[in-house]
Amino acid sequence: AAFDVEGAAGIVAKLIGAVFGAESVTNASYVAIGLSALDKGTSHEDLAAFAIAAAGANTPAQVTSLLWSNLMGSPPTAEQAQPYIDLLNSGTSVGELGVFAAEHPINQANIALAELKESGIVFDPLGFVV
C-alpha cells in the first residue's frame, strides 16, 4: 500500500515531512514506525502528537516553530506563530495541529507527494520499496 498516497503510506509520509522535514520522508525507520503504529490502530492525530514529541517539541511555541519551519523553510516570526500558539493554548490538540500541517498543500508540495506515488516509499530498514 505504499503507493497509496491517500492511505497509510501517504499519511506517514505527510506527517514525517511536517514534523521531521521533507528530507526525512526517505528515512525507512521513521516510515516503518509510522506504518506499524497505524496498523495497530493508532489514530492520525495520536501519531502526529507522538512524532512531534519525538522531535522534541513540547510547548505550544516549540510545536508551532517546528511545524512552521518544516513547511515554510524558516522559523515563524512572533506574529506568525501567535495564532497557532493561541490555538494550542485554547484546546486544539498537538495532534490536530500536526495533522493540519501534514495535510497542508505546502507540505505536500515539499515532500513531492505526487512523485512518491510513482516511486514508492521505502518502508523497512532493509530498503525494500513497495
All heavy atoms as an XYZ file, in Angstrom:
921
protein
N       0.807     -1.208      0.000
C       0.000      0.000      0.000
C       0.845      1.264      0.000
O       0.325      2.344      0.151
C      -0.922     -0.014      1.209
N       2.148      1.119     -0.163
C       2.998      2.305     -0.112
C       2.805      3.214     -1.311
O       3.223      4.353     -1.266
C       4.463      1.916      0.020
N       2.180      2.708     -2.387
C       1.891      3.598     -3.496
C       0.622      4.396     -3.258
O       0.320      5.321     -3.961
C       1.757      2.807     -4.804
C       3.060      2.301     -5.310
C       3.400      0.969     -5.194
C       3.971      3.162     -5.891
C       4.614      0.496     -5.654
C       5.190      2.703     -6.355
C       5.511      1.361     -6.237
N      -0.156      3.991     -2.268
C      -1.434      4.629     -1.980
C      -1.213      5.878     -1.136
O      -1.237      5.819      0.079
C      -2.357      3.647     -1.268
C      -3.710      4.245     -0.965
O      -4.007      5.348     -1.471
O      -4.461      3.625     -0.211
N      -1.000      7.001     -1.798
C      -0.707      8.228     -1.062
C      -1.918      8.751     -0.308
O      -1.796      9.642      0.518
C      -0.099      9.333     -1.959
C       1.250      8.871     -2.503
C      -1.044      9.721     -3.068
N      -3.094      8.179     -0.571
C      -4.279      8.551      0.203
C      -4.426      7.653      1.428
O      -5.231      7.926      2.308
C      -5.537      8.456     -0.668
C      -5.515      9.376     -1.873
C      -5.325     10.834     -1.507
O      -5.903     11.288     -0.507
O      -4.580     11.529     -2.219
N      -3.686      6.558      1.489
C      -3.778      5.604      2.577
C      -2.678      5.801      3.603
O      -2.128      6.893      3.768
N      -2.335      4.710      4.288
C      -1.384      4.766      5.394
C      -0.022      5.318      4.981
O       0.568      6.133      5.692
C      -1.225      3.376      6.016
N       0.491      4.896      3.826
C       1.810      5.366      3.397
C       1.813      6.879      3.178
O       2.766      7.566      3.538
C       2.258      4.649      2.128
N       0.733      7.390      2.612
C       0.623      8.837      2.403
C       0.519      9.592      3.705
O       1.151     10.641      3.888
N      -0.273      9.061      4.633
C      -0.406      9.687      5.958
C       0.952      9.786      6.626
O       1.353     10.839      7.131
C      -1.392      8.890      6.845
C      -2.820      9.057      6.340
C      -1.275      9.300      8.311
C      -3.818      8.108      6.983
N       1.686      8.684      6.608
C       3.002      8.651      7.253
C       3.966      9.610      6.562
O       4.673     10.376      7.226
C       3.557      7.209      7.283
C       5.019      7.187      7.720
C       2.709      6.342      8.215
N       4.003      9.595      5.245
C       4.919     10.483      4.516
C       4.624     11.945      4.827
O       5.546     12.739      5.061
C       4.811     10.224      3.014
N       3.335     12.310      4.839
C       2.971     13.704      5.113
C       3.342     14.100      6.541
O       3.853     15.211      6.766
C       1.483     13.918      4.845
C       1.133     13.861      3.356
C      -0.335     14.092      3.088
C      -1.162     12.864      3.368
N      -2.566     12.980      2.897
N       3.107     13.206      7.501
C       3.483     13.525      8.886
C       4.992     13.671      9.033
O       5.468     14.588      9.701
C       2.971     12.443      9.847
C       1.512     12.530     10.242
C       1.110     11.328     11.079
C       1.226     13.818     10.995
N       5.735     12.769      8.425
C       7.202     12.861      8.502
C       7.672     14.184      7.918
O       8.524     14.862      8.500
C       7.870     11.667      7.794
C       7.636     10.381      8.597
C       9.371     11.912      7.614
C       8.064      9.115      7.879
N       7.118     14.577      6.786
C       7.520     15.846      6.174
C       7.244     17.032      7.064
O       8.075     17.928      7.210
N       6.054     17.048      7.679
C       5.673     18.178      8.526
C       6.464     18.227      9.818
O       6.800     19.304     10.307
C       4.175     18.122      8.835
N       6.775     17.065     10.376
C       7.391     17.015     11.708
C       8.911     16.936     11.661
O       9.589     17.558     12.474
C       6.813     15.831     12.523
C       7.502     15.698     13.871
C       5.308     15.990     12.713
N       9.447     16.189     10.716
C      10.898     15.981     10.671
C      11.564     16.629      9.463
O      12.791     16.635      9.359
C      11.222     14.482     10.695
C      10.749     13.783     11.941
C       9.637     12.961     11.911
C      11.398     13.968     13.154
C       9.188     12.326     13.055
C      10.957     13.334     14.300
C       9.843     12.507     14.256
N      10.778     17.157      8.542
C      11.331     17.798      7.352
C      11.227     16.900      6.137
O      11.270     15.669      6.252
N      11.070     17.520      4.981
C      10.857     16.778      3.731
C      11.961     15.766      3.464
O      11.706     14.679      2.951
C      10.734     17.756      2.563
N      13.196     16.096      3.842
C      14.307     15.180      3.569
C      14.197     13.882      4.364
O      14.811     12.882      4.021
C      15.650     15.868      3.863
C      15.913     16.166      5.331
C      15.153     17.370      5.885
O      14.523     18.130      5.119
O      15.179     17.546      7.116
N      13.382     13.865      5.418
C      13.238     12.678      6.261
C      12.221     11.684      5.728
O      12.099     10.586      6.261
C      12.849     13.084      7.687
O      13.895     13.823      8.281
N      11.497     12.033      4.668
C      10.499     11.118      4.102
C      11.168      9.828      3.626
O      10.542      8.781      3.598
C       9.708     11.808      2.973
C       8.820     10.838      2.229
C       8.876     12.934      3.555
N      12.456      9.892      3.301
C      13.174      8.700      2.862
C      13.783      7.915      4.026
O      14.462      6.920      3.802
C      14.289      9.078      1.867
O      15.177     10.002      2.508
C      13.711      9.696      0.607
N      13.529      8.336      5.269
C      14.056      7.613      6.429
C      13.196      6.370      6.658
O      12.082      6.447      7.167
C      14.045      8.520      7.657
C      14.667      7.869      8.879
O      14.384      6.725      9.199
N      15.516      8.620      9.561
N      13.739      5.205      6.279
C      12.977      3.955      6.331
C      12.528      3.616      7.748
O      11.449      3.054      7.940
C      13.809      2.814      5.748
N      13.325      3.963      8.744
C      12.941      3.663     10.125
C      11.721      4.478     10.538
O      10.801      3.953     11.171
C      14.099      3.955     11.079
O      15.177      3.103     10.802
N      11.706      5.761     10.196
C      10.551      6.609     10.523
C       9.289      6.080      9.847
O       8.213      6.024     10.444
C      10.781      8.057     10.082
C      11.794      8.845     10.861
C      12.087     10.150     10.516
C      12.472      8.306     11.952
C      13.015     10.913     11.217
C      13.406      9.056     12.651
C      13.672     10.354     12.286
O      14.584     11.100     12.977
N       9.432      5.698      8.572
C       8.290      5.193      7.830
C       7.782      3.898      8.462
O       6.578      3.721      8.656
C       8.636      4.991      6.334
C       7.494      4.329      5.584
C       8.997      6.327      5.691
N       8.699      2.999      8.821
C       8.302      1.722      9.422
C       7.572      1.937     10.746
O       6.558      1.287     11.014
C       9.536      0.834      9.624
N       8.069      2.854     11.566
C       7.423      3.152     12.848
C       6.014      3.687     12.605
O       5.061      3.262     13.253
C       8.261      4.161     13.664
C       9.553      3.493     14.150
C       7.461      4.720     14.844
C      10.590      4.470     14.679
N       5.881      4.609     11.675
C       4.574      5.201     11.383
C       3.584      4.192     10.849
O       2.434      4.129     11.294
N       4.019      3.361      9.888
C       3.121      2.353      9.325
C       2.719      1.334     10.379
O       1.557      0.931     10.451
C       3.774      1.656      8.132
C       3.910      2.489      6.867
C       4.688      1.722      5.803
C       2.555      2.910      6.329
N       3.660      0.937     11.221
C       3.363     -0.014     12.287
C       2.331      0.551     13.250
O       1.380     -0.134     13.647
C       4.654     -0.377     13.037
O       4.365     -1.196     14.140
N       2.501      1.817     13.627
C       1.555      2.454     14.554
C       0.157      2.515     13.942
O      -0.836      2.205     14.622
C       2.036      3.850     14.931
N       0.062      2.887     12.668
C      -1.246      2.955     12.017
C      -1.874      1.569     11.902
O      -3.076      1.400     12.111
C      -1.137      3.610     10.640
C      -0.833      5.109     10.629
C      -0.668      5.602      9.198
C      -1.906      5.904     11.346
N      -1.037      0.562     11.602
C      -1.542     -0.808     11.512
C      -2.105     -1.285     12.847
O      -3.001     -2.120     12.880
C      -0.436     -1.769     11.062
C      -0.112     -1.656      9.579
O      -0.894     -1.025      8.839
O       0.941     -2.190      9.166
N      -1.567     -0.763     13.940
C      -2.035     -1.145     15.278
C      -3.248     -0.336     15.714
O      -3.725     -0.495     16.832
C      -0.909     -0.976     16.298
C       0.232     -1.947     16.106
C       1.373     -1.673     17.063
C       2.539     -2.603     16.771
N       3.726     -2.213     17.521
N      -3.726      0.561     14.850
C      -4.920      1.317     15.158
C      -4.684      2.696     15.748
O      -5.627      3.362     16.169
N      -3.441      3.145     15.779
C      -3.146      4.494     16.267
C      -3.818      5.495     15.334
O      -3.745      5.354     14.114
C      -1.625      4.743     16.291
O      -1.016      3.758     17.125
C      -1.290      6.125     16.819
N      -4.468      6.491     15.914
C      -5.127      7.493     15.078
C      -4.095      8.418     14.431
O      -2.959      8.527     14.898
C      -6.108      8.320     15.907
O      -5.409      9.229     16.739
N      -4.532      9.076     13.377
C      -3.704     10.053     12.661
C      -3.222     11.134     13.646
O      -2.042     11.492     13.683
C      -4.565     10.639     11.553
C      -3.843     11.383     10.476
N      -4.457     11.726      9.314
C      -2.591     11.876     10.369
C      -3.620     12.393      8.540
N      -2.486     12.501      9.159
N      -4.149     11.633     14.475
C      -3.802     12.686     15.432
C      -2.848     12.187     16.509
O      -1.906     12.894     16.888
C      -5.062     13.271     16.062
C      -5.851     14.107     15.086
C      -7.157     14.624     15.654
O      -7.438     14.398     16.847
O      -7.907     15.263     14.889
N      -3.063     10.973     17.013
C      -2.157     10.432     18.031
C      -0.765     10.194     17.459
O       0.241     10.427     18.135
C      -2.709      9.136     18.620
C      -3.879      9.368     19.570
O      -4.123     10.529     19.955
O      -4.544      8.376     19.921
N      -0.701      9.737     16.217
C       0.602      9.534     15.577
C       1.310     10.874     15.388
O       2.519     10.984     15.621
C       0.440      8.813     14.237
C       1.742      8.474     13.515
C       2.664      7.616     14.377
C       1.433      7.763     12.193
N       0.555     11.905     15.004
C       1.150     13.239     14.850
C       1.699     13.736     16.181
O       2.828     14.234     16.248
C       0.121     14.213     14.300
N       0.925     13.576     17.255
C       1.374     14.026     18.575
C       2.619     13.260     19.018
O       3.561     13.843     19.570
C       0.250     13.859     19.598
N       2.652     11.947     18.760
C       3.810     11.121     19.103
C       5.050     11.601     18.347
O       6.133     11.754     18.931
C       3.504      9.651     18.772
C       4.694      8.743     18.869
C       5.162      8.329     20.109
C       5.345      8.301     17.726
C       6.278      7.495     20.199
C       6.444      7.470     17.807
C       6.914      7.056     19.049
N       4.892     11.851     17.050
C       6.034     12.290     16.231
C       6.544     13.651     16.692
O       7.762     13.871     16.787
C       5.624     12.340     14.758
N       5.632     14.559     16.992
C       6.028     15.901     17.435
C       6.788     15.818     18.758
O       7.822     16.468     18.929
C       4.799     16.827     17.515
C       4.293     17.127     16.100
C       5.111     18.116     18.270
C       2.901     17.731     16.034
N       6.310     14.989     19.678
C       7.022     14.799     20.951
C       8.390     14.173     20.706
O       9.390     14.570     21.320
C       6.187     13.938     21.901
N       8.452     13.201     19.788
C       9.728     12.554     19.467
C      10.718     13.548     18.866
O      11.929     13.408     19.041
C       9.505     11.392     18.496
N      10.201     14.568     18.189
C      11.058     15.602     17.603
C      11.525     16.610     18.653
O      12.319     17.492     18.356
C      10.321     16.322     16.478
N      11.015     16.476     19.866
C      11.470     17.328     20.960
C      10.661     18.591     21.171
O      11.072     19.467     21.929
N       9.518     18.701     20.505
C       8.677     19.887     20.669
C       7.612     19.589     21.725
O       6.805     18.681     21.543
C       8.023     20.259     19.342
N       7.626     20.342     22.811
C       6.716     20.077     23.918
C       5.799     21.234     24.267
O       4.696     21.016     24.732
C       7.517     19.654     25.154
C       8.308     18.385     24.900
O       7.738     17.362     24.551
N       9.623     18.464     25.029
N       6.237     22.449     24.056
C       5.418     23.613     24.395
C       4.678     24.085     23.142
O       5.096     23.777     22.014
C       6.287     24.771     24.917
O       7.096     25.250     23.834
C       7.167     24.344     26.079
N       3.607     24.852     23.302
C       2.933     25.395     22.113
C       3.874     26.156     21.183
O       3.786     26.023     19.960
C       1.847     26.289     22.711
C       1.493     25.608     24.001
C       2.830     25.126     24.526
N       4.788     26.929     21.753
C       5.735     27.685     20.916
C       6.675     26.747     20.166
O       6.963     26.974     18.978
C       6.528     28.671     21.773
N       7.146     25.696     20.826
C       8.048     24.742     20.164
C       7.329     23.979     19.061
O       7.872     23.779     17.972
C       8.622     23.750     21.181
C       9.604     24.356     22.151
C       9.968     23.391     23.271
O       9.231     22.458     23.595
N      11.117     23.631     23.894
N       6.101     23.557     19.332
C       5.311     22.821     18.338
C       5.072     23.701     17.117
O       5.269     23.282     15.968
C       3.974     22.339     18.950
C       3.045     21.779     17.874
C       4.230     21.306     20.050
N       4.660     24.921     17.363
C       4.398     25.862     16.271
C       5.654     26.111     15.455
O       5.628     26.069     14.217
C       3.846     27.187     16.834
O       2.610     26.914     17.504
C       3.613     28.205     15.737
N       6.759     26.363     16.114
C       8.015     26.630     15.417
C       8.451     25.431     14.577
O       8.877     25.585     13.430
C       9.098     27.015     16.418
O      10.299     27.314     15.736
N       8.345     24.232     15.144
C       8.738     23.017     14.433
C       7.935     22.855     13.141
O       8.501     22.692     12.056
C       8.518     21.791     15.337
C       8.738     20.433     14.675
C      10.219     20.172     14.474
C       8.092     19.330     15.497
N       6.619     22.903     13.275
C       5.763     22.671     12.104
C       5.913     23.790     11.070
O       6.046     23.526      9.870
C       4.308     22.519     12.540
C       4.021     21.306     13.446
C       2.599     21.359     13.965
C       4.315     19.993     12.733
N       5.914     25.031     11.544
C       6.062     26.172     10.622
C       7.387     26.084      9.871
O       7.439     26.251      8.650
C       5.979     27.486     11.406
C       6.071     28.706     10.529
C       7.195     29.238      9.967
C       4.982     29.528     10.098
N       6.891     30.346      9.220
C       5.528     30.547      9.291
C       3.617     29.521     10.335
C       4.751     31.535      8.708
C       2.842     30.513      9.756
C       3.410     31.500      8.954
N       8.457     25.821     10.605
C       9.789     25.768      9.984
C       9.864     24.696      8.914
O      10.465     24.911      7.853
C      10.853     25.519     11.054
O      10.900     26.604     11.958
N       9.264     23.521      9.178
C       9.317     22.449      8.186
C       8.453     22.738      6.970
O       8.796     22.321      5.863
C       8.926     21.110      8.820
C      10.070     20.559      9.647
O      11.242     20.746      9.322
N       9.746     19.902     10.731
N       7.373     23.472      7.140
C       6.543     23.822      5.986
C       7.124     25.001      5.219
O       7.202     24.977      3.995
C       5.103     24.143      6.418
C       4.128     22.975      6.311
C       4.470     21.857      7.277
C       2.714     23.447      6.496
N       7.523     26.035      5.938
C       7.911     27.290      5.304
C       9.411     27.434      5.055
O       9.825     28.345      4.351
C       7.434     28.467      6.154
C       5.942     28.470      6.376
S       5.054     28.419      4.806
C       3.465     28.993      5.308
N      10.221     26.596      5.681
C      11.654     26.638      5.433
C      12.424     27.577      6.337
O      13.641     27.677      6.229
N      11.733     28.279      7.234
C      12.393     29.152      8.203
C      11.453     29.304      9.401
O      10.239     29.115      9.271
C      12.710     30.514      7.594
O      11.517     31.147      7.179
N      11.992     29.640     10.561
C      11.151     29.777     11.754
C      10.135     30.914     11.599
O      10.376     31.878     10.866
C      12.152     30.110     12.867
C      13.478     29.685     12.348
C      13.409     29.829     10.852
N       9.008     30.793     12.292
C       7.999     31.857     12.225
C       8.419     33.075     13.025
O       9.165     32.962     14.000
C       6.768     31.204     12.865
C       7.342     30.237     13.854
C       8.594     29.707     13.196
N       7.927     34.217     12.608
C       8.078     35.406     13.450
C       7.105     35.247     14.621
O       6.196     34.403     14.583
C       7.713     36.680     12.671
O       6.327     36.619     12.332
C       8.569     36.835     11.416
N       7.256     36.052     15.631
C       6.332     36.003     16.766
C       4.897     36.233     16.298
O       3.961     35.562     16.758
C       6.735     37.034     17.813
N       4.733     37.168     15.369
C       3.401     37.479     14.847
C       2.803     36.300     14.076
O       1.607     36.023     14.173
C       3.484     38.720     13.943
C       2.145     39.211     13.454
C       2.278     40.490     12.630
O       3.022     41.405     13.057
O       1.638     40.550     11.568
N       3.634     35.601     13.309
C       3.158     34.440     12.554
C       2.813     33.277     13.484
O       1.859     32.538     13.240
C       4.220     33.994     11.546
C       4.412     34.976     10.406
C       5.662     34.682      9.600
O       6.666     34.183     10.112
N       5.610     35.016      8.306
N       3.579     33.101     14.531
C       3.400     31.966     15.435
C       2.210     32.127     16.373
O       1.564     31.138     16.730
C       4.671     31.759     16.262
N       1.915     33.345     16.762
C       0.931     33.574     17.826
C      -0.437     32.926     17.598
O      -0.982     32.324     18.522
C       0.774     35.069     18.114
C       0.120     35.347     19.456
C       0.906     34.734     20.624
O       2.096     34.976     20.777
N       0.238     33.926     21.429
N      -1.017     33.001     16.393
C      -2.336     32.376     16.212
C      -2.324     30.870     16.497
O      -3.281     30.336     17.037
C      -2.671     32.652     14.741
C      -1.835     33.837     14.368
C      -0.590     33.731     15.198
N      -1.237     30.193     16.146
C      -1.144     28.750     16.359
C      -0.875     28.433     17.828
O      -1.411     27.459     18.365
C      -0.080     28.150     15.437
C      -0.415     28.402     13.993
C       0.212     29.416     13.277
C      -1.420     27.674     13.359
C      -0.125     29.680     11.956
C      -1.769     27.932     12.039
C      -1.120     28.939     11.344
O      -1.478     29.194     10.048
N      -0.072     29.266     18.465
C       0.152     29.124     19.908
C      -1.171     29.308     20.641
O      -1.511     28.531     21.547
C       1.229     30.119     20.395
C       2.593     29.750     19.793
C       1.283     30.166     21.915
C       3.669     30.798     19.988
N      -1.930     30.304     20.226
C      -3.246     30.547     20.830
C      -4.174     29.348     20.651
O      -4.908     28.979     21.566
C      -3.892     31.803     20.252
C      -3.169     33.091     20.658
O      -2.360     33.050     21.611
O      -3.423     34.131     20.010
N      -4.165     28.758     19.450
C      -4.991     27.573     19.208
C      -4.630     26.450     20.179
O      -5.503     25.816     20.770
C      -4.810     27.074     17.770
C      -5.547     27.807     16.670
C      -5.117     27.284     15.300
C      -7.053     27.650     16.843
N      -3.331     26.200     20.327
C      -2.886     25.132     21.221
C      -3.234     25.443     22.674
O      -3.569     24.534     23.434
C      -1.382     24.894     21.058
C      -0.973     24.275     19.720
C       0.529     24.331     19.538
C      -1.481     22.839     19.606
N      -3.160     26.699     23.043
C      -3.482     27.089     24.418
C      -4.980     27.100     24.695
O      -5.397     27.152     25.845
C      -2.888     28.464     24.746
C      -1.397     28.385     25.000
O      -0.885     27.371     25.474
N      -0.696     29.445     24.657
N      -5.796     27.049     23.631
C      -7.244     27.133     23.832
C      -7.966     25.834     23.488
O      -9.167     25.837     23.265
C      -7.831     28.289     23.025
O      -7.656     28.054     21.637
N      -7.245     24.727     23.430
C      -7.907     23.443     23.289
C      -7.612     22.645     22.044
O      -7.949     21.460     21.978
N      -7.015     23.253     21.022
C      -6.607     22.473     19.856
C      -5.468     21.559     20.297
O      -4.525     22.006     20.945
C      -6.130     23.389     18.706
O      -7.224     24.214     18.303
C      -5.636     22.591     17.519
N      -5.559     20.280     19.980
C      -4.515     19.353     20.418
C      -3.283     19.461     19.518
O      -3.368     19.907     18.364
C      -5.032     17.916     20.415
O      -5.140     17.423     19.087
N      -2.161     19.029     20.063
C      -0.922     18.979     19.282
C      -1.137     18.090     18.056
O      -0.700     18.411     16.951
C       0.242     18.468     20.164
C       1.468     18.138     19.328
C       0.570     19.489     21.234
N      -1.846     16.981     18.252
C      -2.113     16.075     17.137
C      -2.943     16.720     16.050
O      -2.688     16.530     14.862
N      -3.954     17.513     16.445
C      -4.788     18.208     15.458
C      -3.957     19.182     14.637
O      -4.093     19.252     13.412
C      -5.934     18.959     16.141
C      -7.019     18.057     16.688
C      -8.038     18.809     17.527
O      -7.642     19.667     18.348
O      -9.233     18.535     17.359
N      -3.093     19.945     15.305
C      -2.253     20.897     14.576
C      -1.255     20.160     13.693
O      -0.981     20.582     12.563
C      -1.536     21.849     15.539
C      -0.827     23.027     14.876
C      -1.800     23.906     14.085
C      -0.094     23.867     15.920
N      -0.740     19.046     14.180
C       0.182     18.240     13.381
C      -0.462     17.717     12.113
O       0.137     17.737     11.032
N      -1.696     17.240     12.232
C      -2.422     16.746     11.061
C      -2.707     17.895     10.089
O      -2.547     17.746      8.875
C      -3.725     16.030     11.478
C      -4.620     15.758     10.271
C      -3.404     14.735     12.210
N      -3.088     19.049     10.623
C      -3.316     20.221      9.783
C      -2.059     20.535      8.964
O      -2.123     20.762      7.751
C      -3.718     21.427     10.635
C      -3.809     22.715      9.863
C      -4.905     22.983      9.057
C      -2.789     23.654      9.932
C      -4.988     24.173      8.331
C      -2.851     24.840      9.217
C      -3.959     25.101      8.414
N      -0.904     20.541      9.635
C       0.358     20.828      8.940
C       0.667     19.742      7.914
O       1.077     20.030      6.787
C       1.494     20.960      9.949
N       0.462     18.485      8.293
C       0.762     17.372      7.390
C      -0.092     17.422      6.130
O       0.384     17.138      5.030
C       0.551     16.045      8.121
N      -1.353     17.816      6.291
C      -2.282     17.838      5.163
C      -2.201     19.128      4.349
O      -2.808     19.234      3.288
C      -3.717     17.636      5.662
C      -3.958     16.266      6.282
C      -3.767     15.115      5.302
O      -3.994     15.296      4.094
O      -3.364     14.029      5.751
N      -1.443     20.100      4.827
C      -1.358     21.390      4.146
C      -0.720     21.215      2.762
O       0.262     20.496      2.605
C      -0.517     22.367      4.985
C      -0.736     23.789      4.589
N      -0.201     24.329      3.454
C      -1.461     24.773      5.177
C      -0.559     25.590      3.347
N      -1.344     25.888      4.378
N      -1.269     21.877      1.750
C      -0.712     21.760      0.397
C       0.776     22.118      0.314
O       1.499     21.534     -0.495
C      -1.558     22.737     -0.429
C      -2.854     22.820      0.311
C      -2.499     22.679      1.769
N       1.246     23.034      1.120
C       2.677     23.383      1.089
C       3.513     22.178      1.509
O       4.532     21.867      0.899
C       2.981     24.610      1.990
C       2.350     25.866      1.382
C       4.492     24.783      2.192
C       2.458     27.099      2.268
N       3.085     21.476      2.555
C       3.804     20.280      2.991
C       3.780     19.217      1.900
O       4.805     18.594      1.606
C       3.209     19.725      4.285
C       3.977     18.517      4.784
O       5.174     18.581      5.012
N       3.275     17.413      4.952
N       2.627     19.016      1.291
C       2.527     18.004      0.249
C       3.429     18.339     -0.938
O       4.038     17.441     -1.530
C       1.067     17.828     -0.168
C       0.251     17.236      0.975
C      -1.177     16.931      0.597
O      -1.466     16.633     -0.556
N      -2.065     16.995      1.570
N       3.551     19.617     -1.250
C       4.483     20.025     -2.309
C       5.924     19.808     -1.855
O       6.758     19.317     -2.628
C       4.260     21.493     -2.677
N       6.233     20.134     -0.598
C       7.592     19.971     -0.077
C       8.066     18.526     -0.165
O       9.233     18.270     -0.461
C       7.678     20.425      1.382
C       7.600     21.920      1.557
O       7.704     22.684      0.603
N       7.400     22.351      2.795
N       7.175     17.587      0.139
C       7.580     16.177      0.138
C       7.397     15.525     -1.227
O       7.669     14.341     -1.388
C       6.850     15.361      1.218
C       5.355     15.233      0.925
C       7.131     15.927      2.602
C       4.638     14.196      1.771
N       6.935     16.294     -2.211
C       6.723     15.784     -3.573
C       5.796     14.580     -3.554
O       6.110     13.510     -4.076
C       8.061     15.466     -4.240
N       4.628     14.748     -2.928
C       3.693     13.646     -2.751
C       3.321     12.974     -4.067
O       3.261     11.752     -4.151
C       2.434     14.139     -2.022
C       1.496     13.063     -1.518
C       2.161     12.220     -0.441
C       0.222     13.687     -0.976
N       3.118     13.751     -5.092
C       2.749     13.162     -6.389
C       3.854     12.249     -6.912
O       3.580     11.181     -7.458
C       2.442     14.263     -7.400
N       5.107     12.632     -6.724
C       6.226     11.811     -7.179
C       6.356     10.551     -6.334
O       6.749      9.496     -6.830
C       7.539     12.601     -7.154
C       7.644     13.633     -8.263
C       6.886     14.924     -7.963
O       6.382     15.105     -6.826
O       6.758     15.758     -8.870
N       6.029     10.646     -5.033
C       6.088      9.460     -4.180
C       5.128      8.389     -4.675
O       5.401      7.198     -4.552
C       5.758      9.816     -2.723
C       6.814     10.592     -1.958
C       6.292     10.949     -0.567
C       8.108      9.803     -1.858
N       4.021      8.812     -5.252
C       3.047      7.856     -5.788
C       3.690      7.024     -6.896
O       3.408      5.839     -7.039
C       1.822      8.602     -6.316
C       0.703      7.696     -6.753
C      -0.526      8.501     -7.121
C      -1.675      7.584     -7.486
N      -2.877      8.330     -7.809
N       4.580      7.637     -7.657
C       5.258      6.934     -8.744
C       6.433      6.096     -8.255
O       6.652      4.990     -8.714
C       5.760      7.940     -9.789
C       4.670      8.762    -10.445
C       3.681      7.905    -11.213
O       4.105      6.941    -11.870
O       2.477      8.204    -11.143
N       7.206      6.625     -7.314
C       8.458      5.979     -6.921
C       8.306      4.998     -5.769
O       9.161      4.145     -5.554
C       9.494      7.037     -6.542
O       9.074      7.754     -5.396
N       7.221      5.121     -5.006
C       7.076      4.281     -3.827
C       7.753      4.916     -2.636
O       8.478      5.903     -2.747
N       7.490      4.343     -1.487
C       8.047      4.849     -0.237
C       8.809      3.718      0.420
O       8.266      2.638      0.631
C       6.924      5.357      0.693
C       6.164      6.507      0.022
C       7.481      5.796      2.045
C       4.893      6.907      0.742
N      10.063      3.944      0.727
C      10.857      2.937      1.418
C      10.296      2.794      2.824
O      10.172      3.780      3.542
C      12.344      3.351      1.469
C      13.133      2.330      2.251
C      12.901      3.494      0.065
N       9.951      1.561      3.203
C       9.291      1.451      4.492
C       9.941      0.490      5.460
O       9.465      0.313      6.569
C       7.815      1.087      4.320
C       7.571     -0.375      4.123
C       7.138     -1.156      5.180
C       7.782     -0.969      2.902
C       6.912     -2.508      5.005
C       7.555     -2.302      2.721
C       7.113     -3.081      3.782
N      11.015     -0.158      5.075
C      11.632     -1.007      6.078
C      13.131     -0.815      6.092
O      13.712     -0.307      5.153
C      11.245     -2.475      5.891
C      11.910     -3.129      4.692
O      12.895     -2.578      4.160
O      11.465     -4.193      4.292
N      13.788     -1.196      7.201
C      15.214     -0.938      7.347
C      16.076     -1.623      6.291
O      17.215     -1.261      6.087
C      15.530     -1.468      8.742
C      14.236     -1.424      9.466
C      13.190     -1.706      8.430
N      15.536     -2.643      5.600
C      16.312     -3.321      4.574
C      16.275     -2.577      3.249
O      16.989     -2.939      2.306
C      15.787     -4.748      4.379
C      15.881     -5.629      5.623
C      15.263     -6.994      5.359
C      17.324     -5.768      6.064
N      15.438     -1.555      3.158
C      15.427     -0.718      1.975
C      14.513     -1.180      0.861
O      14.639     -0.730     -0.259
N      13.613     -2.119      1.129
C      12.678     -2.537      0.084
C      11.669     -1.418     -0.166
O      11.250     -0.733      0.742
C      11.939     -3.796      0.489
C      12.817     -4.984      0.599
C      13.102     -5.556      1.816
C      13.380     -5.544     -0.543
C      13.935     -6.648      1.911
C      14.212     -6.641     -0.462
C      14.493     -7.200      0.770
N      11.298     -1.268     -1.410
C      10.275     -0.286     -1.780
C       9.051     -1.083     -2.197
O       9.142     -2.024     -2.979
C      10.750      0.601     -2.951
C       9.641      1.542     -3.367
C      11.981      1.378     -2.548
N       7.902     -0.704     -1.625
C       6.662     -1.390     -2.000
C       5.753     -0.449     -2.767
O       5.900      0.743     -2.706
C       5.919     -1.951     -0.767
C       6.789     -2.989     -0.082
C       5.513     -0.858      0.168
